[in-house]
Amino acid sequence: MPAGNRKLVMLKARSLAFGFPGRTVGRDVAFGLAAGEVMCVLGPNGGGKTTLFRTLLGLLPRQAGSIELNGEALESLARTRIARLAGYVPQGHAAYFAYTVLEFVLMGRTSHLGVYAVPGRQDREVAERVLESLNISHLAARPVTEISGGERQLALVGRALAQEPSLLVLDEPTSGLDYGNQVRVLERISRLAESGIAVLFSSHDPDHAFLCAQQVLLLAEGRALALGPPADVINAQTLERLYGVSVRVLAVEGGGHTCLPALRP
Amino acid sequence: MNSRGLAYAVAAGVLLGLTVLAFNVGRFPISPGDLWGVVTGDASARVQSVVLQVRGPRVMAAIVVGAALAAAGSAYQGMFRNPLVSPDILGVSTGAALGAAAAIFFTVDTLVVQLSAFAGGLAAVGLVYWVGSRLRRHDPLLALVLTGVVIGTLLGSIIALLKYLADPYNKLPAITYWLLGSLASVAPHDLAAAAVLALLGLAPMLLLRWRINVLALPDDEARSLGVDTTKLRTLVIAAATLMTAAAVAISGIIGWVGLLIPHAARLVVGPDFGRLLPLSMLLGAAFLLAVDTLSRTLSSIEVPPGVLTALIGTPFFLWLFALARRSW
């Protein structure tokens, strides 16, 4: 994505407050996410990351502020319209029934279908293309109940991509994955952004923000502690405030940063 | 033909064979030739009357009730994301039973009993749905199931009270008989009414077959895929309830079909609702027809089919469960 281009803002939040009836989880969150950009949300357990994502997707009513998706007020958009704009990869999926991976990914096509329609050849082609792009074509006929956690995570990503969204929201996409698969998911995120998709994801590892995000939002006790490019925002002070542990942020030779926690004796 | 097509063909063939067999056994056997005679109009008046007035309605009732219960069970199991759910989960059978028991208590008219059973089934689910959707602080599915269980128990105790108060010489046996289920006295016009109502319930299930799959996902996921889960769930509950209430109104309580048959069908064709529904219906029809035929031929007194389904269903279910390597 060439710098200086006026990019389309896919997702915009202004003085957003979110939570559950009778309990506010977070407030005063504001950010804009442009097409082709990756934003990483960091924060401790229970910091409100999932609640924020659910609110941004209209799955939970917001308590104050405004959300714009693709320049339109979120509340003015019908469910099917939101589903065509934004794909959601939730944190893990409990598979109840033995749908095949292909059927599972095809469910991502639902918002493109008429109410009474079943997926047709074109939908099948989209699903097969998505499986191929994720290198999981070989899983197409396997039941989702019988594949590994990492493979299921990829199937979830595939289902969201089958929505052909302009925005992808991934809730801790690397949780429960081995090191190699974590790196692969981050690579995938970078590549999706290069293709013009806006990506919002949460993680427990600040290095993930350094590796593939242009923006990082630090979320602690329901408030935005900081928002900006990872190199500006992630430092010893903010990480100490965020997680209550001391961490050194080291510049790496050849570019980039990495976090090194200091263990207390 | 692929393996799925083969499964449908085998199930349809078994159902057809069982239908011919069901006519052929009993106190007045109707041979396949006689059956053909009825179709062409060459049969004797006696054969005509047995086929059209007695055995025909009973055979058709077994097919309609079996198919309806299996269809409703398939929809409910997917929607509640639980393979151990039966169509009774929201109290349709208990409501119908209470309706029937109350009607038997006060009248002798079969039509009133059937209508009351039908209305009782719808009313019970309506009540459960109304209460369940008011418990907003909880997961909507959990609220529904829990409400269904407690209201079902409440209705059950009212049935027990009615049985306790009923005249033990004529009313109590009639109530007990109804609760055990029977297809012995289904009249052609009752059957036609039930079949029309069941088809009305089937239509939305067929039309929405793809979306019903998405309803089997966690609520957040289904909504993020563009499905209005509350609306769709309400519609599916209404459709399944209509089918079950129509079936139970003419047959009485017949368990197991709605629980067992969707399992068996899912093992063969997988969980996709568009493929599951037709096979479930074929297998449900065949199973209940086989059970009903056994129930009227095993001994000189009829074994209630509601009892036989459990006697056959329990070992079959356990065998299936032990056999199934893959999950549902």
Interface residues (C-beta under 8 A of the other chain):
Chain A: P21 R54 L57 L59 R79 T80 I82 A83 R84 A86 G87 Y88 P90 H93 A94 Y96 F97 A98 Y99 T100 E103 M107 G108 T110 S111 L113 V115 Y116 A117 V118 P119 P143 T145 E146 R159 Q163
Chain B: G78 R81 N82 P83 R137 L207 L208 R209 W210 R211 N213 V214 A216 L217 P218 D220 E221 R223 S224 L225 G226 V227 D228 R266 G270 P271 D272 G274 R326 S327 W328
